[in-house]
Amino acid sequence: MQLQRRELFRILGAGAATLPSLTPDLAAAFQAAQPASNYKLRTLTPHLNDTVVAMIDQIIPATDTPGAKGARVNEFIDIILTEWATDIERQNFLDGLAGVDKQSNELFAKNFADAAPDQQLALLRSIDDASHVEKAREHHGSVPPEKRDTQLEGNFWRVFKGITLHGYYTSEIGFTQELKLQIIPGAQHGCAPLTETGKA
């Protein structure tokens, strides 16, 4: 399980680029971490949960399919923090959320969840830009090696995006409605006429 845990957090930190390369075991691990219908938050306080919900809603908003909020990615994040993260990783992640609130208060005199949607988007874009600058410095060797990890104690924004994307696309909503895939493979129907497969 420890090897799988390291691999899971490496993938969370890497972000969307790793979505197509999930092994069946890791895909199953992500899907197993999806919240039950009666899930109760265990790590995120109501305030931090509001912050997470506002952030994930900006990353994957609802369109013609439900977004990250509708897929309950905030609860997926709570499960990751509660059941998978170490104490240090959990605290660093929570500190990252507090940092988002701090920046929001400095810019808008409001917590992130209370800021207007356009203010939220502007702040997240600024954080994303700073993350790209840091990543470029890492590639040029300007950042100490201990800052290069991609687990939860690494760059908060990149990890947050990774968790959001994987939480969404391995949820039932993201998997079946957005990616148009089946969580459980369908029955084998043998040879069907081309007109029934949509190829005629």
C-alpha positions in Angstrom: 0.0 0.0 0.0 2.9 2.4 0.7 4.2 2.1 -2.8 0.7 2.7 -4.2 0.4 5.7 -1.9 3.6 7.3 -3.2 2.5 6.6 -6.7 -1.0 8.1 -6.0 0.5 11.3 -4.6 3.0 11.5 -7.5 0.0 11.4 -9.9 -1.9 13.9 -7.8 1.0 16.3 -8.0 1.6 15.8 -11.7 -2.0 16.9 -12.6 -4.1 16.2 -15.7 -1.3 14.9 -17.9 -1.3 11.6 -16.0 -5.1 10.9 -16.3 -4.8 8.7 -19.4 -1.9 6.7 -17.9 -3.6 5.5 -14.7 -3.1 1.8 -14.1 -6.2 -0.3 -13.3 -5.1 -0.5 -9.6 -4.6 3.2 -9.3 -7.8 4.0 -11.0 -9.5 1.6 -8.6 -7.8 3.4 -5.7 -9.1 6.8 -6.8 -12.6 5.4 -7.3 -12.5 3.7 -3.9 -11.7 7.1 -2.4 -14.9 8.6 -3.7 -17.2 9.7 -0.9 -20.3 7.7 0.0 -23.7 9.4 -0.3 -23.8 10.0 3.5 -20.2 11.1 3.8 -19.4 13.6 6.6 -16.4 15.9 6.5 -13.6 14.8 8.9 -10.7 17.2 8.2 -12.1 20.2 6.4 -13.8 22.7 8.7 -17.0 24.3 7.3 -15.0 27.4 6.4 -12.2 25.5 4.7 -14.8 23.4 2.9 -16.4 26.6 1.6 -13.0 27.6 0.3 -12.4 24.3 -1.4 -15.8 24.3 -3.0 -15.3 27.8 -4.4 -11.9 26.8 -5.7 -12.9 23.6 -7.4 -15.9 25.3 -8.9 -13.6 27.7 -10.6 -11.3 24.9 -11.9 -14.1 22.7 -13.2 -17.4 24.7 -13.4 -20.7 23.1 -14.4 -21.4 23.3 -18.1 -23.8 20.9 -19.8 -22.5 18.3 -17.3 -22.1 18.9 -13.5 -18.7 20.3 -12.5 -16.4 19.5 -9.6 -18.9 20.9 -7.0 -21.6 18.6 -8.4 -19.2 15.6 -8.3 -18.5 16.4 -4.6 -14.8 16.7 -5.2 -14.5 18.6 -1.9 -15.5 15.5 -0.1 -13.0 13.5 -2.2 -10.3 16.0 -1.0 -11.4 15.5 2.6 -11.0 11.7 2.2 -7.5 12.1 0.7 -6.5 14.5 3.6 -8.0 12.2 6.3 -7.1 8.7 5.1 -4.1 9.1 2.8 -2.1 12.2 3.9 0.5 12.2 6.7 0.1 14.7 9.5 2.7 17.0 7.9 1.2 16.7 4.4 -2.3 17.4 5.8 -1.1 20.5 7.7 0.8 21.8 4.7 -2.3 21.4 2.6 -4.4 23.2 5.1 -1.8 25.9 5.4 -2.1 26.3 1.6 -5.8 26.8 1.8 -5.2 29.4 4.6 -2.7 31.1 2.3 -5.4 31.5 -0.4 -7.7 33.2 2.1 -4.8 35.5 3.2 -4.2 36.6 -0.4 -7.9 37.1 -1.0 -8.1 39.3 2.2 -5.1 41.3 1.1 -6.5 41.9 -2.4 -10.3 42.1 -1.8 -10.7 42.4 2.0 -12.7 39.2 1.9 -12.2 35.5 2.4 -11.9 33.6 -0.9 -15.3 32.0 -0.6 -16.9 35.4 -0.1 -15.1 37.1 -3.0 -17.0 37.7 -6.3 -16.5 34.9 -8.9 -14.4 37.2 -11.1 -12.2 38.1 -8.1 -11.8 34.4 -7.3 -10.8 33.6 -10.9 -8.3 36.5 -11.0 -6.6 35.3 -7.8 -6.4 31.7 -8.9 -4.9 32.8 -12.3 -2.3 34.8 -10.3 -1.5 31.7 -8.2 -1.3 29.6 -11.3 1.1 32.0 -13.0 3.3 32.0 -9.9 3.2 28.2 -9.9 4.5 28.1 -13.5 7.3 30.5 -12.6 8.3 28.2 -9.7 8.2 25.1 -12.0 10.4 26.8 -14.5 12.9 27.6 -11.7 12.8 24.0 -10.7 13.8 22.9 -14.2 16.7 25.3 -14.1 17.9 24.0 -10.7 17.2 27.2 -8.8 14.9 25.5 -6.3 16.4 23.2 -3.6 15.7 19.5 -4.2 13.5 19.3 -1.1 11.1 21.7 -2.7 10.8 19.6 -5.9 8.6 16.8 -4.5 5.1 16.4 -5.8 3.4 15.0 -2.8 1.1 17.0 -0.6 3.9 19.0 0.9 5.0 20.2 -2.5 3.6 23.1 -4.5 0.1 23.6 -3.0 -1.6 24.8 -6.2 -0.3 22.1 -8.4 -1.3 19.4 -5.9 -4.7 21.1 -5.4 -5.3 21.0 -9.2 -4.1 17.4 -9.4 -6.5 16.3 -6.6 -9.4 18.2 -8.1 -8.9 16.8 -11.6 -8.4 13.2 -10.5 -11.3 13.5 -8.0 -13.5 14.7 -10.7 -12.6 12.4 -13.5 -12.7 9.3 -11.3 -16.1 10.3 -9.9 -19.2 8.7 -11.4 -20.2 12.1 -12.9 -16.7 12.8 -14.4 -16.2 9.2 -15.6 -19.6 8.5 -17.1 -20.9 11.9 -18.1 -17.7 13.8 -19.0 -15.4 11.1 -20.3 -18.3 8.9 -21.5 -16.7 5.8 -20.0 -18.1 2.9 -18.0 -17.0 2.3 -14.4 -18.0 -1.3 -14.8 -17.5 -2.7 -18.3 -20.7 -3.5 -20.1 -21.8 -7.0 -21.1 -20.2 -8.6 -24.1 -22.7 -8.5 -26.9 -20.6 -10.4 -29.5 -20.7 -9.3 -33.1 -23.3 -6.6 -33.7 -24.3 -5.0 -37.0 -22.3 -1.9 -37.8 -25.5 0.2 -37.6 -25.8 -0.8 -33.9 -22.2 0.3 -33.1 -22.6 3.8 -34.6 -20.0 3.2 -37.3 -22.4 2.8 -40.2 
